[in-house]
Amino acid sequence: MNIDKIRELLPRVGTPSYIFDLDVFEKRAQLVKKYFGDTIGLCFSIKANPFLLGRLPAVFDKIEVCSPGELAVCERTNADMSAVIFSGVNKGYADVERAADDNVGTFTAESPLHLELINDAANRRGKVLDLLLRVTDIKGGSQFGMSEDVTLDIIRRREEYPGVNIVGLHYFTGTAKRKAKPIEKECDYLIDLTARIKNDLGFTVERIEYGTGLAVDYFSETADADEEERLASIAPKLQELAQAAALTVEMGRFFAAPCGYYLTKVVDTKTNFDINYAIVDGGMNQLKYNGQLQGMQIPEILHIPIESSSRTPLTGCGDLNRCEQALGEKQPWTLCGSICTTADVLARGAMFTDLRIGDILVFCRSGAYSCMEGISTFLSREMPVIAEYSEKEGLRILREMLFSDVFNTPKR
């Protein structure tokens, strides 16, 4: 989506707001499919952006769901429940029952307790539920998944669980992997583990769901090229893994990040100790980039000036003559949000020409996690408008602006 299209859509969404470009989302999914090929299935992890669920490209085979809330999103959007992989820690019995009644296609077990709950829910319904066993990180483990020993023991005792059909393994260790080597090592481990399970236990691992954790570049001018190179570098090893078992690659950030645009308005400007500050009507409660720390790195930011006839004079600059003389020249600005903390810095030293109150700033590559990870209720600020756009169907508002009421109580 170019700046002219954003300017055209701006009156309908206002600020702060997100616009998710479905055409960019589709293009990204197709790019991944191009490199991974037809033998590898694709799974979209909706925690990255559940607002995209209703318009998933056809290349996606599976949907990863990690909470009751995400399951509710699937219910409300009439998602194909047979495509859902119900994952995540803290699955209580009611959650498992609900997913079983929704006829989700696959469950994962993060622990022996999950296995017991899923097996019991299946037995009570006269069902047999497909199950993936999640194996924890081989580099030392985490709170996710089970150790290899526990996983193998469950497979060894699989006849004790008639309510589940153990179809394979789930493996995901973390995100922001920029090099092929750690992903290749994980694939080699899964290839070896699958062979050992076959040889030692006489059990065939039919399916593997593997999360690559492939990194997204938020602060690079060559992001698209670098990320495509990353895809190309890991594709051969993934195709090798796909020969060991039917492989589904799960990603969220890598699919969704490029399609998002976060719009926010400059509401105040000032200069303190020779630093130009612009206060915007959004902030860190709504915008988050993985790896960003108090604005020290600068993402791509588009500048949409308001009409010249409506522009306010430069105010609060300290030396107005200096500021006026700087018109037409790029100046560094520190962009700060509306939250009462010095940590609310979106970018330091971002360069703009003639930035004024009322101008719109558009933060690119905000399609993954930003709309979900922000501390949205802090300071009881409004929650931004969320919209989707495609060239074919135009703009559609998914959520109007919400005003936070953390107590949810009537006025006294």
Secondary structure by P-SEA (a helix, b strand, c coil): ccaaaaaaacccccccbbbbcaaaaaaaaaaaaaaacccbbbbbcccccccccccccccccbbbbccaaaaaaaaaacccccccccccccccaaaaaaaaaacccbbbbccaaaaaaaaaaaaaacbbbbbbbbbccccccccccccaaaaaaaaaaccccccccccbbbbbcccccccaaaaaaaaaaaaaaaaaaaaacccccccccccccbbbbccccaaaaaaaaaaaaaaaaaaaaaaacbbbbbbccccccccbbbbbbbcbbbbcccbbbbbccccccccccccccccccccbbbbbbccccccccccccccaaaaaaaccbbbbbbbbccccccccccccccccccccccbbbbbccccccccccccccccccbbbbbbcccccccccccccbbbbcccccccc
